[in-house]
Amino acid sequence: MLDGIDLKVSPGDRLGIVGHNGSGKTTLLKVIAGILPPVHGTRTVAGSIAPVIAQGLGFEPDLPLRLNIKLGLAYSNRLNQHSPDLEEAILDFAELTEFADAPFQTLSSGMQARLTFATSLFQTPDILILDEVFATGDAHFVRKSQAAMMEHIERTPIVILVSHSASLISEVCDRCVLLDHGRMVEDGPTGKILDIYAKRYG
């Protein structure tokens, strides 16, 4: 449960969120994305959000991949971006073209993660939310995904990233917050916050 979080993120920010397991990182991302409502306080967002948080979030198990791509876009309020060409580009990047008409639930967990990632990658949001985005997939797809996502990050106004990889946080983020048992205990430059995190929990 989150407790007393007071966080403002502005265009140009590349925000990293770090903390031990169970500190509230993913919960905070879900509140920001509008997936979970705040129990107390308010959430104010100006702009569209593309969350890459949970594998298959917003996807229907019984529907084919083509329809699920539309659902993924609709979930992020980006359905107006859908086109047959975009659909094919997403399937091609995810290396799932041959499964386009298969139900989502018939895919392996790795294949589901690839479709989730690719659907978010081909959106143009104002805010990109990433939770351990490179934790799933074979080495080839991870390398391809990292290169594509770095380009995506560069053209997105606001990026919020959760990762256990200090090197990735350092590469992407210029600001970082540290969570501890649902509370935001530090907020500052990435290098400083990662040093504090390593000393407290390393």
Beta strands, then each sheet from edge to edge (+ up, - down):
strand 1: 14-19
strand 2: 49-52
strand 3: 127-131
strand 4: 158-162
strand 5: 175-180
strand 6: 183-189
sheet 1: 2+ 3+ 4+ 1+ 5+ 6-
end
